[in-house]
Amino acid sequence: MPAMIELASAQRQRLIALEKANHIRQARAELKRQIACGERDVADVLLEPPTEVRTMTVAELLGCQRSWGNVRTLKALQSVPVSER
């Protein structure tokens, strides 16, 4: 019987982790859409990052902007003394 309880607990923990990861993915996707549409500014997000995006890289945020690809993002990051992460 204790093995069944441990299994149920492990499954519950897994579901909770999946729900949390899904919430973070959705929040990041929404933020990326807002940045791409010009509704949010990357500078504002960097100054006051929502909890869900605190582990995103600066490069990932910059790349969300319209007309910003990898080359432009890397050039911008190389021009300032800021870590990509």
C-alpha positions as CSV (number, residue, x, y, z in Angstrom):
1,M,0.0,0.0,0.0
2,P,2.8,2.5,0.7
3,A,4.2,2.0,-2.8
4,M,0.8,3.0,-4.2
5,I,0.8,6.1,-2.1
6,E,4.3,7.0,-3.3
7,L,3.2,6.4,-6.9
8,A,0.2,8.6,-6.6
9,S,2.3,11.3,-5.0
10,A,4.9,11.1,-7.7
11,Q,2.2,11.4,-10.4
12,R,0.6,14.3,-8.6
13,Q,4.0,16.1,-8.4
14,R,4.5,15.4,-12.1
15,L,1.1,16.9,-13.0
16,I,1.9,20.0,-10.9
17,A,5.2,20.4,-12.6
18,L,3.6,20.0,-16.0
19,E,1.0,22.6,-15.1
20,K,3.6,25.0,-13.9
21,A,5.7,24.6,-17.0
22,N,2.7,25.1,-19.3
23,H,1.7,28.2,-17.4
24,I,5.3,29.6,-17.9
25,R,5.3,28.7,-21.6
26,Q,1.9,30.4,-22.1
27,A,3.1,33.5,-20.3
28,R,6.3,33.7,-22.3
29,A,4.4,33.2,-25.6
30,E,2.0,36.0,-24.7
31,L,4.9,38.3,-23.8
32,K,6.7,37.5,-27.0
33,R,3.5,38.4,-28.9
34,Q,3.1,41.6,-27.0
35,I,6.7,42.6,-27.8
36,A,6.4,41.7,-31.5
37,C,3.2,43.8,-31.8
38,G,4.8,46.7,-30.0
39,E,2.4,46.5,-27.0
40,R,5.3,46.0,-24.6
41,D,8.8,47.3,-24.7
42,V,11.8,45.1,-24.1
43,A,13.4,47.7,-21.9
44,D,10.3,47.7,-19.6
45,V,10.4,43.9,-19.4
46,L,14.1,44.0,-18.5
47,L,13.6,46.6,-15.8
48,E,10.6,44.8,-14.2
49,P,10.5,41.2,-15.5
50,P,7.4,39.2,-14.7
51,T,8.2,36.1,-12.7
52,E,7.7,33.7,-15.6
53,V,10.3,35.4,-17.8
54,R,13.1,35.9,-15.3
55,T,15.1,33.0,-16.7
56,M,14.8,34.1,-20.3
57,T,17.9,35.4,-22.0
58,V,18.3,39.0,-23.0
59,A,18.9,37.7,-26.6
60,E,15.6,35.9,-26.6
61,L,13.8,39.0,-25.5
62,L,15.5,41.2,-28.1
63,G,14.8,38.7,-30.8
64,C,11.1,38.9,-30.2
65,Q,11.1,42.4,-31.6
66,R,9.9,43.1,-35.1
67,S,12.8,43.0,-37.6
68,W,15.3,41.7,-35.0
69,G,17.0,38.5,-36.0
70,N,20.0,36.7,-34.6
71,V,22.6,38.9,-36.2
72,R,21.1,42.2,-35.1
73,T,20.5,40.8,-31.6
74,L,24.1,39.6,-31.3
75,K,25.5,42.9,-32.6
76,A,23.4,44.8,-30.0
77,L,24.6,42.5,-27.2
78,Q,28.2,42.8,-28.3
79,S,28.0,46.6,-28.2
80,V,27.1,46.8,-24.5
81,P,28.8,45.2,-21.5
82,V,25.8,42.9,-20.7
83,S,25.7,39.2,-20.5
84,E,23.4,37.5,-22.9
85,R,22.0,35.5,-20.0
